[in-house]
Amino acid sequence: MRVLITGITGFVGSHLTEFALERGADVIGALRWRSKTEHIEHLRERVSLVECDLRDVLSVRGLLEQARPDYIIHLAAQSFVAASWNTPSETLWTNAICQMNLFEAMRQLGSSARFLVIGSSEEYGLVHADELPIRETNPLRPLSPYAVSKVTQDLMGWQYFKSYGMHIVRARAFNHTGPRRGETFATSNFAKQIAEMEAGLREPVVHVGDLKPTRDFSDVRDIVGGYWLLLERGTPGEVYNLCSGVEWSIERMLNFLLERSTLSHIEVRQDPARLRPSDVPVLRGSREKIERTLGWYGVIPLEQTLADLLEYWRRRTKSRPQ
Ligand code: A2R
């Protein structure tokens, strides 16, 4: 089994690689010459890495010729909702065009690889109270440039399945976190700030954005298991939510991390720069479809995930040169 993972150097890519290697797969990872490889250093000897900027159609063709994959998990993306407000065209370009280049190269080469499109709960965007928990059939009302880019990827997956009969399965992952999560993401950012305060590197003030939104969080190690299952047994053309079905406010996650800190008092300060032009107030998914049809559900409690995330930042802060 040869699996091509785009975005292998990213947060999810590193966890998915560990998962795939444990299952005996041959992993081929696509990265750019400038990609930071710190998350996959411990795996480097066990994977094949191919340089490719997925925005470049020739480069993508070369990647597929070299990789000859059975499975493709397309994780590479501009993945950060907040950044998409400042770089809307870059976000749309990267997320839509990279995937289109992969699909077109697959068609040109006659590849019959199974392909997993990585969508997002952000696609649902504005959700009314009577629509919770969110099912796959809910209308898509995206509220950010990132969300629009993910709707594009999602519907493009459906179109290529329908038009060309390609084996494409679509995942809509709700929020996920865990060790190695990028520091721009709220949970990881809070944990990093706390670890740095504990190490005496900053004053005991945690800077936050809007704490009121609630989100449906899973552990990344559960999510990558779901992705694998969708490639193995998901129905082509179908879309599946991956979520816990449990809602936590950002504030509750922050408080959980603060309670685990070794410091007795940390001030919480709202930073206007961290607020977004429009944010999704509530996202809670229904995992009924994937649980009923494929038997998937997450097993790692969010408390464990957050504790592991804080430990990750403590370790990184200690090992950082002062
Ligand atoms: O930016 P780099 O060179 O460090 O690599 C990132 C990669 N990537 C690309 N690779 C090739 N060609 C491109 N034009 C390109 N643009 C981005 O995507 C990095 O390895 C990966 C993104 O990693 P993270 O930001 O850590 O995202 P994460 O959380 O792993 O997200 C995975 C998927 C994405 O589709 C998200 O939108 C979704 O899960 O939530």
Boltz pocket constraint, residues with backbone or C-beta under 6 A from the ligand:
constraints:
  - pocket:
      binder: B
      contacts: [[A, 6], [A, 7], [A, 8], [A, 9], [A, 10], [A, 11], [A, 12], [A, 13], [A, 30], [A, 31], [A, 32], [A, 34], [A, 35], [A, 36], [A, 52], [A, 53], [A, 54], [A, 55], [A, 74], [A, 75], [A, 76], [A, 77], [A, 78], [A, 79], [A, 80], [A, 94], [A, 98], [A, 118], [A, 119], [A, 120], [A, 173], [A, 182]]
      max_distance: 6.0
